[in-house]
Amino acid sequence: MMRTAKIALALVATVSAQAASAQAVPSAPAPVQQGQDDGGLVVDVEGGMSAPLPILIPAMPTAQVTQTPAGSTDELGQKLAQIVNDDLRNTGLFKTSGPGANRAIGIGEVTAPNYASWSGGQALVQGYVRANGNGSLTIGCYLYDLAAQNELVRQGFVVSPGDWRRAGHKCADAIYARLTGEGGYFDSQVVYVAETGPKGRRRKQLAIMDQDGANHRFLTNGQAIVLTPRMSPRGNAIVYMSFENRQPTLYVYDMATRSNRKLVSNVSQTFAPRFSPDGRWILFSMATAGNTDIYRIGASGGEPQRLTNSPGIDTGGSYSPDGSKIVFESDRGGTQQLYVMNADGSNQHRISFGGGRYATPEWSPRGDLIAFTRTGGGAFRIGVMNPSGGGERLLTESWGDEGPSWSPNGRVLMFFRSAQGSGRPDLWAVDLTGVARKIPTPLDGSDPSWGPLRP
């Protein structure tokens, strides 16, 4: 795996003389608090919308066409605008008109929009691309309110050529955050299980990609089946189960060194791992003497600590964002249901009481919801409920939807959908309103884990 380069972020204070405008960029607008009425555009993601907000996104110009390892700066301007367009459109909150549907703008318009020339939108996204003398790229990102004719967002990103896509995602994150009052989630990665081969003899290996399916690469060679990968809170490690030597065992993959280490040694079957919010602990399940319980172990190893001790199968633990509680699944009552306990294993109580069985719970990073898989009538569906078990809602209606994983802002869930008959899985995403879309992957995909927003 290629080493992940850090992206350097800075507010752009000026456009250089080489940018051909030589004019000072206006000072950054003061941050607008969520719910504050400043007369600007706001998208109500909680109360619902009558229609998506229309946004115009022309290609980002360059003052001087320059060849870079990522392509020419004029080509990058087209591609960056398209990334911003796709990110915002895929939320369902915005009706975007991308670079192919808008006129080209000059570099001088980036910070001085010709408001009278734009129609059909309520917001305008403009930017620019510049190649720097040290080999890096500078990408500017601006959002304007077309009715009020004022600037809402201005940010700039200095990146290596290999990270140019990340600048597009961060631009979209800034726009999304300004218009919705929520944190963005576009500059993030997803680890999942890439699958291929005939039914019954599937080849399963770890893979990682950007949340939109780009920059895809494999992390394991497929010689041993892998399952249930989970990314660490910092995105620097992945814990997963492997059937190496035909024994289900937990491993931690270090993203920087591209190395694996066994997490638990000299024990019976271990599976279903997940990090604590601070990254210090890893929850997992272990089968001993015909009984399966939840344990925790230090992320660097050590002696496992048992948290549950009941007849039956306890598995699938997920911490609350503050680390104080754990949601898990158990069949101790006769059917597979969801339970919550304190982080030390005390105060275990059931929270799911709907029809069918419940599995794969995951606590939202906002703390307000728990996602799950519910089975009943031969179908698997993705749903959410509040931490006390009330307010249950099913978000999908397909035959085989499983394994939800939250986006960094707690707005979207990624899961895998198995085709009826063949059982071949694909990755999908659904937001809290129930709008779903397929995520492109080169092979079949299952067990997604959405990583944190990248620094």
VOPAGU-2260 file (C-alpha; in pm, 1 decimal, decimal comma):
REM VOPAGU-2260
SITE   aa  ch    i         X         Y         Z
SITE  MET   A    0       0,0       0,0       0,0
SITE  MET   A    1     123,5     349,7     -81,0
SITE  ARG   A    2     201,5     570,3     211,8
SITE  THR   A    3     -82,2     814,9     279,4
SITE  ALA   A    4      49,4    1171,1     257,6
SITE  LYS   A    5     -92,5    1428,6     493,5
SITE  ILE   A    6    -283,9    1713,1     336,3
SITE  ALA   A    7    -182,1    2066,1     429,5
SITE  LEU   A    8    -474,7    2301,2     485,1
SITE  ALA   A    9    -462,8    2676,8     507,7
SITE  LEU   A   10    -705,1    2960,5     454,8
SITE  VAL   A   11    -608,8    3136,5     133,9
SITE  ALA   A   12    -547,7    3501,1     210,5
SITE  THR   A   13    -440,6    3616,8    -134,2
SITE  VAL   A   14    -429,6    3506,4    -492,7
SITE  SER   A   15     -75,7    3532,3    -620,6
SITE  ALA   A   16      34,4    3761,7    -900,1
SITE  GLN   A   17      76,4    3453,5   -1117,7
SITE  ALA   A   18    -298,3    3397,3   -1085,3
SITE  ALA   A   19    -344,6    3691,2   -1321,6
SITE  SER   A   20    -591,8    3873,6   -1101,2
SITE  ALA   A   21    -338,4    4007,5    -851,6
SITE  GLN   A   22    -624,0    4117,5    -630,0
SITE  ALA   A   23    -654,3    4053,5    -259,7
SITE  VAL   A   24    -901,4    3786,7    -157,8
SITE  PRO   A   25   -1161,2    3919,8      90,2
SITE  SER   A   26   -1111,8    3823,8     452,9
SITE  ALA   A   27   -1274,0    3501,5     566,9
SITE  PRO   A   28   -1635,9    3536,3     680,4
SITE  ALA   A   29   -1702,5    3486,0    1049,6
SITE  PRO   A   30   -1822,8    3133,6    1125,8
SITE  VAL   A   31   -2201,3    3110,1    1135,2
SITE  GLN   A   32   -2335,7    2917,3    1433,4
SITE  GLN   A   33   -2591,8    2648,0    1359,5
SITE  GLY   A   34   -2936,4    2803,4    1373,9
SITE  GLN   A   35   -2804,5    3159,6    1351,8
SITE  ASP   A   36   -3000,2    3371,2    1100,9
SITE  ASP   A   37   -2747,8    3573,2     903,5
SITE  GLY   A   38   -2968,8    3603,0     599,0
SITE  GLY   A   39   -2766,4    3336,9     415,8
SITE  LEU   A   40   -2863,9    3004,4     270,4
SITE  VAL   A   41   -2945,7    2722,1     511,2
SITE  VAL   A   42   -3053,9    2364,1     439,1
SITE  ASP   A   43   -3276,3    2211,5     708,7
SITE  VAL   A   44   -3159,1    1850,5     730,0
SITE  GLU   A   45   -3378,7    1771,2    1030,4
SITE  GLY   A   46   -3711,0    1927,2     936,0
SITE  GLY   A   47   -3706,9    1812,1     575,4
SITE  MET   A   48   -3707,3    2008,4     250,0
SITE  SER   A   49   -3965,0    2082,4     -14,5
SITE  ALA   A   50   -3691,3    2048,0    -279,0
SITE  PRO   A   51   -3312,1    2010,4    -293,0
SITE  LEU   A   52   -3116,5    2336,6    -294,9
SITE  PRO   A   53   -2994,0    2416,7    -651,5
SITE  ILE   A   54   -2618,4    2483,3    -671,5
SITE  LEU   A   55   -2415,6    2584,9    -978,4
SITE  ILE   A   56   -2059,4    2448,3    -999,0
SITE  PRO   A   57   -1853,3    2562,1   -1301,1
SITE  ALA   A   58   -1505,9    2427,5   -1376,2
SITE  MET   A   59   -1227,6    2574,0   -1164,5
SITE  PRO   A   60   -1000,3    2788,9   -1385,9
SITE  THR   A   61    -623,0    2816,2   -1377,7
SITE  ALA   A   62    -423,9    3130,0   -1454,7
SITE  GLN   A   63    -154,9    2934,1   -1633,5
SITE  VAL   A   64    -195,7    2584,4   -1772,8
SITE  THR   A   65      78,3    2374,9   -1614,3
SITE  GLN   A   66     154,7    2005,5   -1644,2
SITE  THR   A   67     171,2    1820,8   -1310,4
SITE  PRO   A   68     202,7    1452,5   -1214,2
SITE  ALA   A   69    -175,2    1457,0   -1165,1
SITE  GLY   A   70    -245,3    1609,1   -1507,7
SITE  SER   A   71    -265,9    1961,9   -1642,6
SITE  THR   A   72    -411,5    2229,6   -1414,8
SITE  ASP   A   73    -698,9    2303,6   -1653,1
SITE  GLU   A   74    -798,7    1934,9   -1658,5
SITE  LEU   A   75    -776,2    1921,7   -1279,8
SITE  GLY   A   76   -1009,4    2222,6   -1258,8
SITE  GLN   A   77   -1274,4    2027,7   -1446,3
SITE  LYS   A   78   -1226,3    1715,8   -1235,3
SITE  LEU   A   79   -1223,4    1899,7    -901,8
SITE  ALA   A   80   -1549,6    2075,9    -981,3
SITE  GLN   A   81   -1700,1    1739,1   -1075,6
SITE  ILE   A   82   -1593,0    1586,0    -742,1
SITE  VAL   A   83   -1759,7    1871,4    -551,4
SITE  ASN   A   84   -2066,5    1830,1    -771,7
SITE  ASP   A   85   -2089,7    1454,1    -712,2
SITE  ASP   A   86   -2030,0    1475,7    -336,5
SITE  LEU   A   87   -2304,8    1733,4    -285,6
SITE  ARG   A   88   -2551,3    1571,5    -527,2
SITE  ASN   A   89   -2517,3    1228,6    -365,1
SITE  THR   A   90   -2644,5    1364,0     -31,5
SITE  GLY   A   91   -2990,6    1419,6    -180,8
SITE  LEU   A   92   -2994,2    1764,7     -19,9
SITE  PHE   A   93   -2871,1    1952,5    -326,3
SITE  LYS   A   94   -2960,2    1972,3    -695,4
SITE  THR   A   95   -2623,3    2035,4    -854,1
SITE  SER   A   96   -2535,7    2163,3   -1199,4
SITE  GLY   A   97   -2174,7    2064,5   -1270,0
SITE  PRO   A   98   -1896,4    2187,2   -1496,2
SITE  GLY   A   99   -2040,9    2027,1   -1808,3
SITE  ALA   A  100   -2362,2    2229,1   -1775,8
SITE  ASN   A  101   -2215,8    2571,4   -1688,8
SITE  ARG   A  102   -2013,4    2830,8   -1875,2
SITE  ALA   A  103   -1642,6    2858,9   -1812,1
SITE  ILE   A  104   -1525,2    3137,9   -1583,5
SITE  GLY   A  105   -1205,4    3337,2   -1585,3
SITE  ILE   A  106    -959,8    3351,5   -1297,6
SITE  GLY   A  107   -1069,3    3704,8   -1214,2
SITE  GLU   A  108   -1427,5    3590,1   -1153,1
SITE  VAL   A  109   -1330,7    3346,4    -880,0
SITE  THR   A  110   -1329,8    3613,1    -609,3
SITE  ALA   A  111   -1554,6    3862,3    -788,8
SITE  PRO   A  112   -1852,9    3667,3    -925,6
SITE  ASN   A  113   -2060,8    3808,5   -1210,5
SITE  TYR   A  114   -2385,5    3750,6   -1023,4
SITE  ALA   A  115   -2606,3    3882,8   -1304,7
SITE  SER   A  116   -2479,8    3613,0   -1542,7
SITE  TRP   A  117   -2596,4    3319,4   -1331,6
SITE  SER   A  118   -2948,9    3180,8   -1328,3
SITE  GLY   A  119   -3116,7    2858,8   -1222,3
SITE  GLY   A  120   -2937,6    2828,2    -888,3
SITE  GLN   A  121   -2946,3    2966,9    -536,7
SITE  ALA   A  122   -2578,6    2905,1    -462,1
SITE  LEU   A  123   -2260,0    2921,5    -667,9
SITE  VAL   A  124   -1937,5    2726,2    -607,5
SITE  GLN   A  125   -1622,3    2863,7    -769,5
SITE  GLY   A  126   -1254,3    2789,4    -725,9
SITE  TYR   A  127    -917,1    2777,7    -895,7
SITE  VAL   A  128    -615,5    2550,5    -942,0
SITE  ARG   A  129    -254,9    2667,4    -929,9
SITE  ALA   A  130      69,3    2471,1    -964,6
SITE  ASN   A  131     332,8    2588,9    -715,7
SITE  GLY   A  132     705,8    2603,8    -769,1
SITE  ASN   A  133     773,2    2331,7    -510,8
SITE  GLY   A  134     557,4    2076,4    -693,3
SITE  SER   A  135     247,6    2119,5    -476,4
SITE  LEU   A  136     -94,0    2240,7    -587,7
SITE  THR   A  137    -309,2    2516,5    -443,0
SITE  ILE   A  138    -685,9    2472,8    -481,4
SITE  GLY   A  139    -920,1    2756,8    -387,9
SITE  CYS   A  140   -1282,2    2693,9    -287,0
SITE  TYR   A  141   -1556,0    2959,1    -262,4
SITE  LEU   A  142   -1931,3    2948,8    -200,7
SITE  TYR   A  143   -2158,8    3240,5    -285,6
SITE  ASP   A  144   -2525,3    3315,3    -213,5
SITE  LEU   A  145   -2661,8    3426,1    -551,6
SITE  ALA   A  146   -2966,0    3608,6    -412,8
SITE  ALA   A  147   -2783,7    3796,8    -136,6
SITE  GLN   A  148   -2472,3    3831,6    -356,5
SITE  ASN   A  149   -2232,1    3757,7     -73,4
SITE  GLU   A  150   -1956,9    3511,6       9,5
SITE  LEU   A  151   -2036,2    3224,9     246,1
SITE  VAL   A  152   -1723,9    3005,6     231,0
SITE  ARG   A  153   -1363,2    3067,7     135,0
SITE  GLN   A  154   -1096,5    2805,8     190,5
SITE  GLY   A  155    -778,4    2696,9      22,1
SITE  PHE   A  156    -586,7    2372,0      24,6
SITE  VAL   A  157    -219,6    2310,4     -51,6
SITE  VAL   A  158    -174,9    1946,8    -152,6
SITE  SER   A  159      68,2    1714,3    -322,5
SITE  PRO   A  160     -41,9    1613,1    -675,1
SITE  GLY   A  161    -133,8    1268,5    -545,2
SITE  ASP   A  162    -384,8    1422,2    -302,8
SITE  TRP   A  163    -571,3    1647,0    -545,1
SITE  ARG   A  164    -897,4    1451,3    -502,8
SITE  ARG   A  165    -887,6    1514,8    -128,7
SITE  ALA   A  166    -894,6    1890,5    -194,0
SITE  GLY   A  167   -1220,2    1841,8    -385,9
SITE  HIS   A  168   -1370,5    1642,7    -100,4
SITE  LYS   A  169   -1261,2    1900,9     155,9
SITE  CYS   A  170   -1412,9    2177,7     -53,6
SITE  ALA   A  171   -1741,8    1985,0     -58,4
SITE  ASP   A  172   -1713,4    1927,3     317,9
SITE  ALA   A  173   -1676,3    2301,7     380,3
SITE  ILE   A  174   -1980,1    2380,5     164,8
SITE  TYR   A  175   -2189,2    2103,7     320,0
SITE  ALA   A  176   -2100,9    2220,6     671,7
SITE  ARG   A  177   -2186,5    2584,0     595,1
SITE  LEU   A  178   -2521,6    2504,5     436,2
SITE  THR   A  179   -2640,4    2234,3     678,7
SITE  GLY   A  180   -2472,9    2323,3    1008,5
SITE  GLU   A  181   -2344,5    1963,8    1031,9
SITE  GLY   A  182   -1993,8    1830,9     992,7
SITE  GLY   A  183   -1889,6    1698,3     653,7
SITE  TYR   A  184   -1796,6    1340,8     568,4
SITE  PHE   A  185   -1661,6    1341,9     212,4
SITE  ASP   A  186   -1287,7    1336,8     291,6
SITE  SER   A  187   -1299,6     993,9     453,7
SITE  GLN   A  188   -1215,2     633,5     370,3
SITE  VAL   A  189   -1393,5     299,6     390,5
SITE  VAL   A  190   -1234,9     -37,9     457,8
SITE  TYR   A  191   -1432,3    -343,1     346,5
SITE  VAL   A  192   -1409,4    -705,9     236,1
SITE  ALA   A  193   -1358,9    -743,7    -140,4
SITE  GLU   A  194   -1508,6   -1070,6    -265,4
SITE  THR   A  195   -1473,3   -1275,6    -581,3
SITE  GLY   A  196   -1508,4   -1637,1    -691,3
SITE  PRO   A  197   -1790,2   -1895,3    -699,5
SITE  LYS   A  198   -2045,2   -1932,4    -422,9
SITE  GLY   A  199   -1906,9   -2152,2    -146,0
SITE  ARG   A  200   -1544,5   -2079,6    -243,0
SITE  ARG   A  201   -1527,4   -1703,7    -215,7
SITE  ARG   A  202   -1195,2   -1522,1    -207,5
SITE  LYS   A  203   -1218,8   -1248,6      57,7
SITE  GLN   A  204    -950,8    -985,4     114,8
SITE  LEU   A  205    -923,4    -648,2     284,8
SITE  ALA   A  206    -957,3    -342,0      64,4
SITE  ILE   A  207    -968,0      32,6     130,1
SITE  MET   A  208   -1096,7     323,3     -76,1
SITE  ASP   A  209   -1224,8     678,9     -54,0
SITE  GLN   A  210   -1589,8     703,3      47,2
SITE  ASP   A  211   -1688,7     761,6    -317,3
SITE  GLY   A  212   -1507,3     447,6    -438,1
SITE  ALA   A  213   -1194,1     619,1    -574,9
SITE  ASN   A  214    -830,3     540,6    -483,9
SITE  HIS   A  215    -911,0     174,2    -433,6
SITE  ARG   A  216    -638,2     -67,3    -318,6
SITE  PHE   A  217    -610,1    -410,2    -156,2
SITE  LEU   A  218    -447,4    -459,8     185,2
SITE  THR   A  219    -430,7    -840,1     202,0
SITE  ASN   A  220    -355,1   -1096,4     -67,5
SITE  GLY   A  221    -664,8   -1312,2     -29,2
SITE  GLN   A  222    -480,4   -1628,7      71,4
SITE  ALA   A  223    -681,1   -1634,0     395,5
SITE  ILE   A  224   -1047,8   -1536,5     428,1
SITE  VAL   A  225   -1099,8   -1212,2     620,8
SITE  LEU   A  226   -1419,7   -1076,0     779,8
SITE  THR   A  227   -1556,5    -781,1     980,5
SITE  PRO   A  228   -1279,1    -519,8     942,7
SITE  ARG   A  229   -1314,3    -213,5    1165,4
SITE  MET   A  230   -1108,9     102,7    1131,0
SITE  SER   A  231    -956,7     276,1    1432,4
SITE  PRO   A  232   -1082,2     621,3    1541,6
SITE  ARG   A  233    -768,4     782,5    1399,4
SITE  GLY   A  234    -780,2     583,0    1077,6
SITE  ASN   A  235    -427,6     449,7    1134,6
SITE  ALA   A  236    -514,5      84,0    1201,7
SITE  ILE   A  237    -768,8    -182,7    1111,5
SITE  VAL   A  238    -875,9    -471,4    1332,5
SITE  TYR   A  239   -1029,0    -774,1    1160,5
SITE  MET   A  240   -1089,1   -1146,8    1179,6
SITE  SER   A  241    -886,4   -1383,1     963,4
SITE  PHE   A  242    -917,8   -1756,3     901,8
SITE  GLU   A  243    -545,6   -1797,8     866,0
SITE  ASN   A  244    -452,4   -2155,6     956,7
SITE  ARG   A  245    -827,4   -2232,5     949,1
SITE  GLN   A  246    -872,5   -2074,5    1292,9
SITE  PRO   A  247   -1075,7   -1751,3    1334,1
SITE  THR   A  248    -829,1   -1511,9    1491,8
SITE  LEU   A  249    -811,2   -1135,0    1534,1
SITE  TYR   A  250    -537,2    -927,0    1373,2
SITE  VAL   A  251    -447,0    -557,6    1370,7
SITE  TYR   A  252    -324,0    -409,0    1044,4
SITE  ASP   A  253     -96,5    -104,3    1082,7
SITE  MET   A  254    -161,8     140,6     798,0
SITE  ALA   A  255     180,1     307,7     821,2
SITE  THR   A  256     398,1      -5,6     829,0
SITE  ARG   A  257     161,9    -227,3     625,0
SITE  SER   A  258     216,3    -501,7     881,5
SITE  ASN   A  259     -13,6    -738,3    1069,8
SITE  ARG   A  260       4,5    -857,0    1427,8
SITE  LYS   A  261    -209,9   -1108,7    1608,9
SITE  LEU   A  262    -422,3    -941,8    1876,1
SITE  VAL   A  263    -513,7   -1239,7    2094,8
SITE  SER   A  264    -291,5   -1548,2    2123,5
SITE  ASN   A  265    -348,8   -1896,2    2264,9
SITE  VAL   A  266    -725,2   -1864,5    2297,2
SITE  SER   A  267   -1025,9   -2024,0    2129,8
SITE  GLN   A  268   -1228,7   -1869,3    1848,7
SITE  THR   A  269   -1232,6   -1487,1    1847,4
SITE  PHE   A  270   -1437,5   -1263,3    1620,7
SITE  ALA   A  271   -1643,6    -938,9    1580,1
SITE  PRO   A  272   -1375,8    -683,9    1686,8
SITE  ARG   A  273   -1430,4    -309,4    1725,5
SITE  PHE   A  274   -1225,0     -17,7    1863,7
SITE  SER   A  275   -1327,4     204,2    2153,4
SITE  PRO   A  276   -1375,8     575,8    2066,3
SITE  ASP   A  277   -1036,8     668,3    2216,1
SITE  GLY   A  278    -861,6     380,7    2039,0
SITE  ARG   A  279    -727,6     232,5    2365,3
SITE  TRP   A  280    -947,7     -78,6    2370,0
SITE  ILE   A  281   -1080,4    -335,9    2128,5
SITE  LEU   A  282   -1405,6    -518,1    2195,3
SITE  PHE   A  283   -1439,5    -871,0    2061,0
SITE  SER   A  284   -1628,8   -1194,2    2114,0
SITE  MET   A  285   -1471,5   -1520,3    2223,2
SITE  ALA   A  286   -1621,6   -1868,7    2228,4
SITE  THR   A  287   -1519,3   -2081,3    2527,2
SITE  ALA   A  288   -1669,0   -2412,2    2640,8
SITE  GLY   A  289   -1976,3   -2371,8    2421,4
SITE  ASN   A  290   -2051,1   -2016,5    2535,3
SITE  THR   A  291   -1974,2   -1687,4    2358,9
SITE  ASP   A  292   -1918,0   -1365,7    2552,2
SITE  ILE   A  293   -1786,2   -1015,4    2491,6
SITE  TYR   A  294   -1437,1    -923,1    2604,6
SITE  ARG   A  295   -1214,4    -621,7    2577,2
SITE  ILE   A  296    -839,1    -604,9    2535,3
SITE  GLY   A  297    -588,2    -322,2    2508,8
SITE  ALA   A  298    -530,5    -215,3    2149,5
SITE  SER   A  299    -161,8    -300,7    2192,2
SITE  GLY   A  300    -244,2    -641,4    2340,8
SITE  GLY   A  301    -255,0    -782,7    2691,4
SITE  GLU   A  302    -491,8    -998,5    2891,4
SITE  PRO   A  303    -857,0   -1005,1    2773,2
SITE  GLN   A  304   -1118,1    -884,0    3023,3
SITE  ARG   A  305   -1458,1   -1052,9    3020,7
SITE  LEU   A  306   -1758,4    -815,9    3011,6
SITE  THR   A  307   -2056,0   -1051,0    2972,2
SITE  ASN   A  308   -2127,4   -1388,0    3132,6
SITE  SER   A  309   -2462,1   -1524,5    3024,9
SITE  PRO   A  310   -2578,0   -1845,2    2856,3
SITE  GLY   A  311   -2593,2   -1813,9    2479,3
SITE  ILE   A  312   -2413,9   -1589,9    2231,4
SITE  ASP   A  313   -2314,0   -1230,7    2312,5
SITE  THR   A  314   -2141,0   -1048,7    2026,7
SITE  GLY   A  315   -2128,3    -738,0    1808,3
SITE  GLY   A  316   -2031,5    -480,9    2071,3
SITE  SER   A  317   -2011,2    -109,5    1983,3
SITE  TYR   A  318   -1918,7     176,8    2217,4
SITE  SER   A  319   -2115,9     496,6    2263,2
SITE  PRO   A  320   -1917,5     804,8    2144,7
SITE  ASP   A  321   -1817,0     896,3    2500,5
SITE  GLY   A  322   -1702,7     540,8    2573,7
SITE  SER   A  323   -1934,3     501,2    2872,3
SITE  LYS   A  324   -2170,3     238,4    2729,1
SITE  ILE   A  325   -2170,9     -56,9    2489,5
SITE  VAL   A  326   -2451,2    -185,5    2268,9
SITE  PHE   A  327   -2435,5    -553,6    2172,1
SITE  GLU   A  328   -2648,7    -841,2    2046,9
SITE  SER   A  329   -2744,5   -1147,9    2249,6
SITE  ASP   A  330   -2976,0   -1445,4    2222,8
SITE  ARG   A  331   -2988,3   -1492,3    2601,4
SITE  GLY   A  332   -3365,3   -1436,3    2595,1
SITE  GLY   A  333   -3428,2   -1694,3    2322,9
SITE  THR   A  334   -3402,5   -1466,2    2017,9
SITE  GLN   A  335   -3128,7   -1239,0    1886,7
SITE  GLN   A  336   -3190,1    -893,7    2038,1
SITE  LEU   A  337   -3002,6    -572,7    2124,8
SITE  TYR   A  338   -2876,7    -494,4    2474,5
SITE  VAL   A  339   -2691,7    -201,6    2632,1
SITE  MET   A  340   -2447,0    -217,6    2921,4
SITE  ASN   A  341   -2198,6       9,0    3094,4
SITE  ALA   A  342   -1843,1      -4,8    2963,8
SITE  ASP   A  343   -1740,4    -223,0    3258,9
SITE  GLY   A  344   -2013,4    -477,5    3182,6
SITE  SER   A  345   -2260,5    -367,9    3448,4
SITE  ASN   A  346   -2630,6    -280,5    3405,9
SITE  GLN   A  347   -2702,8    -506,0    3107,1
SITE  HIS   A  348   -3054,0    -450,0    2973,0
SITE  ARG   A  349   -3248,9    -520,0    2655,8
SITE  ILE   A  350   -3353,1    -231,3    2427,6
SITE  SER   A  351   -3506,2    -398,7    2115,0
SITE  PHE   A  352   -3864,2    -520,0    2130,2
SITE  GLY   A  353   -3987,1    -508,7    1770,0
SITE  GLY   A  354   -4072,1    -810,9    1560,9
SITE  GLY   A  355   -3792,2   -1026,8    1425,5
SITE  ARG   A  356   -3427,3   -1049,8    1527,1
SITE  TYR   A  357   -3168,7    -773,5    1567,2
SITE  ALA   A  358   -2795,9    -783,6    1493,0
SITE  THR   A  359   -2479,8    -582,9    1406,0
SITE  PRO   A  360   -2555,5    -275,3    1621,8
SITE  GLU   A  361   -2341,2      34,7    1580,6
SITE  TRP   A  362   -2368,3     350,2    1790,8
SITE  SER   A  363   -2383,9     676,0    1595,9
SITE  PRO   A  364   -2085,2     912,3    1635,9
SITE  ARG   A  365   -2340,9    1175,9    1740,8
SITE  GLY   A  366   -2467,2     946,9    2017,0
SITE  ASP   A  367   -2833,1     992,6    1929,0
SITE  LEU   A  368   -2901,0     670,6    1738,1
SITE  ILE   A  369   -2803,8     304,1    1717,3
SITE  ALA   A  370   -2803,6     141,6    1371,9
SITE  PHE   A  371   -2875,6    -228,6    1332,8
SITE  THR   A  372   -2973,0    -511,3    1099,4
SITE  ARG   A  373   -3325,1    -647,0    1155,1
SITE  THR   A  374   -3430,6    -983,5    1016,1
SITE  GLY   A  375   -3783,6   -1106,7     972,0
SITE  GLY   A  376   -3996,1   -1266,6     703,0
SITE  GLY   A  377   -3682,7   -1389,5     529,1
SITE  ALA   A  378   -3549,9   -1035,6     470,9
SITE  PHE   A  379   -3264,1    -834,8     619,3
SITE  ARG   A  380   -3311,8    -458,6     657,2
SITE  ILE   A  381   -3116,3    -162,9     798,0
SITE  GLY   A  382   -3276,2      42,3    1074,8
SITE  VAL   A  383   -3208,0     288,1    1354,6
SITE  MET   A  384   -3342,4     342,3    1706,4
SITE  ASN   A  385   -3254,3     570,4    1993,1
SITE  PRO   A  386   -3025,0     437,1    2268,6
SITE  SER   A  387   -3319,1     355,0    2495,8
SITE  GLY   A  388   -3482,1     147,7    2221,3
SITE  GLY   A  389   -3755,8     388,9    2113,2
SITE  GLY   A  390   -3813,9     561,8    1781,9
SITE  GLU   A  391   -3728,4     257,4    1569,7
SITE  ARG   A  392   -3722,7     323,1    1192,6
SITE  LEU   A  393   -3631,4      94,0     904,9
SITE  LEU   A  394   -3435,6     276,0     633,1
SITE  THR   A  395   -3412,1       8,3     363,5
SITE  GLU   A  396   -3658,2    -231,8     202,9
SITE  SER   A  397   -3438,8    -471,8       7,5
SITE  TRP   A  398   -3411,7    -847,5      57,8
SITE  GLY   A  399   -3059,5    -873,7     202,1
SITE  ASP   A  400   -2922,2    -557,3     369,8
SITE  GLU   A  401   -2671,1    -606,0     653,3
SITE  GLY   A  402   -2382,4    -458,2     851,2
SITE  PRO   A  403   -2441,3     -80,2     882,2
SITE  SER   A  404   -2147,7     155,1     947,7
SITE  TRP   A  405   -2187,0     527,4    1022,9
SITE  SER   A  406   -2033,3     816,8     832,0
SITE  PRO   A  407   -1814,0    1045,4    1047,8
SITE  ASN   A  408   -2097,9    1296,8    1093,2
SITE  GLY   A  409   -2366,6    1039,3    1180,4
SITE  ARG   A  410   -2584,0    1131,4     882,3
SITE  VAL   A  411   -2527,1     836,7     643,8
SITE  LEU   A  412   -2492,6     459,6     682,2
SITE  MET   A  413   -2290,7     232,8     455,4
SITE  PHE   A  414   -2392,8    -133,9     442,5
SITE  PHE   A  415   -2381,8    -432,9     210,7
SITE  ARG   A  416   -2670,0    -570,1       6,7
SITE  SER   A  417   -2675,4    -936,4    -102,0
SITE  ALA   A  418   -2849,6   -1028,1    -426,2
SITE  GLN   A  419   -3134,2   -1274,7    -391,1
SITE  GLY   A  420   -3037,3   -1607,9    -539,7
SITE  SER   A  421   -2666,5   -1556,3    -605,9
SITE  GLY   A  422   -2595,1   -1398,0    -265,9
SITE  ARG   A  423   -2335,6   -1169,5    -424,8
SITE  PRO   A  424   -2291,7    -856,5    -211,4
SITE  ASP   A  425   -2245,9    -490,8    -306,3
SITE  LEU   A  426   -2184,8    -181,7     -97,0
SITE  TRP   A  427   -2463,4      72,8     -55,2
SITE  ALA   A  428   -2516,8     392,6     141,1
SITE  VAL   A  429   -2841,2     526,7     286,0
SITE  ASP   A  430   -2903,7     854,1     467,0
SITE  LEU   A  431   -3143,5     902,7     755,6
SITE  THR   A  432   -3426,5     995,8     517,7
SITE  GLY   A  433   -3399,5     658,3     342,8
SITE  VAL   A  434   -3234,3     779,0      20,7
SITE  ALA   A  435   -3000,7     495,4     -89,5
SITE  ARG   A  436   -2733,9     464,1    -358,5
SITE  LYS   A  437   -2486,3     199,8    -469,1
SITE  ILE   A  438   -2114,7     253,2    -402,0
SITE  PRO   A  439   -1886,5     150,3    -691,6
SITE  THR   A  440   -1627,3    -118,9    -617,1
SITE  PRO   A  441   -1416,3    -323,9    -860,6
SITE  LEU   A  442   -1523,6    -652,2    -696,4
SITE  ASP   A  443   -1819,0    -759,8    -484,9
SITE  GLY   A  444   -1808,0    -597,3    -141,5
SITE  SER   A  445   -1924,3    -670,7     214,5
SITE  ASP   A  446   -1859,8    -571,3     577,5
SITE  PRO   A  447   -1787,7    -198,2     525,8
SITE  SER   A  448   -1636,4      13,9     802,3
SITE  TRP   A  449   -1646,3     390,5     753,5
SITE  GLY   A  450   -1337,1     562,0     887,8
SITE  PRO   A  451   -1303,6     906,8    1046,8
SITE  LEU   A  452   -1280,1    1240,1     869,7
SITE  ARG   A  453    -917,6    1269,1     759,0
SITE  PRO   A  454    -696,9    1547,3     903,0
